[in-house]
Amino acid sequence: MGGEPFYLFMDQLRIHKMLTVRQKMAEYGITPIMNSSASPEQNAIETCFAQVKLRYKKKRLQALVHRREFNTEEGITDALEVITPELVKACVKRSIHFIHNTIV
């Protein structure tokens, strides 16, 4: 990061808090910011991946209903296509809105 401070917003996943992970982050000059465990709304990636999971589940259900074969790898690849710059911006905006309304 060219000497600039680098902060990484992370959820409460156990591996994120392991000593070896914390040591590596310190080694690379990364400051972790831990999301509160009960507030995925504050984490934009959760909102984005919710859209991915929704699309995947919809395609999987359609295949089951119509008794078609479902290729998991293709289903995942298709579901990931829902992530666009517009979606990411909307998810970040939603998270910021949620944080501001929580603080105020």
Secondary structure as GFF3:
##gff-version 3
##sequence-region A 1 104
A	DSSP	beta_strand	6	10	.	.	.	ID=ss1
A	DSSP	three_ten_helix	14	17	.	.	.	ID=ss2
A	DSSP	alpha_helix	19	27	.	.	.	ID=ss3
A	DSSP	beta_strand	30	34	.	.	.	ID=ss4
A	DSSP	three_ten_helix	40	42	.	.	.	ID=ss5
A	DSSP	alpha_helix	44	65	.	.	.	ID=ss6
A	DSSP	alpha_helix	72	80	.	.	.	ID=ss7
A	DSSP	alpha_helix	85	103	.	.	.	ID=ss8
###
